[in-house]
């Protein structure tokens, strides 16, 4: 691994930048940034990307995890509630640093304001948005 952000073996910053800005992966990064807690569940990511299959969303999230840009964050077992998600996705510290270094976080506030205006969310998504989230340091 040649970068701090977890790129595949032998990838340089330019290759990682190209990897992260692939359309679906970049949309997923934007979805994480715009989420009120920056911890969406897989279901929320799928709902925010209706033009791609759930399997495709999952595959790209896994690629972002493998590259060190995103991490899965689990709710402690004692805080899990039936009917609510317990696994969420967040930028890693290294991923956030990489995005900052390449000026890809400039629209973070705008993305959050856009997310707040989405009014036709399915009831399940609203429920999931209000699910308990892991504490982040």
PEWO-V869140 format. One record per backbone hydrogen bond with DSSP energy under -1.0 kcal/mol. CO is the residue of the C=O (numbers start at 1). NH is the residue of the N-H. If there is no record, write none. Layout:
CO:NH  CO:NH
This chain:
8:11  12:16  13:17  14:18  15:19  16:20  17:21  19:22  22:26  23:27  24:28  25:29  26:30  27:31  28:32  29:33  30:34  31:35  35:38  40:89  41:45  42:46  43:47  44:48  49:52  53:57  54:58  55:59  56:60  57:61  58:62  59:63  60:64  61:65  62:66  63:67  64:69  64:70  65:68  69:92  71:90  73:88  76:79  77:80  81:84  86:75  88:73  90:71  92:96  93:97  94:98  95:99  96:100  97:101  98:102  99:104  100:103  105:108  107:111  108:112  109:113  110:114  111:115  112:116  114:117  115:118  122:126  123:127  124:128  125:129  126:130  128:131
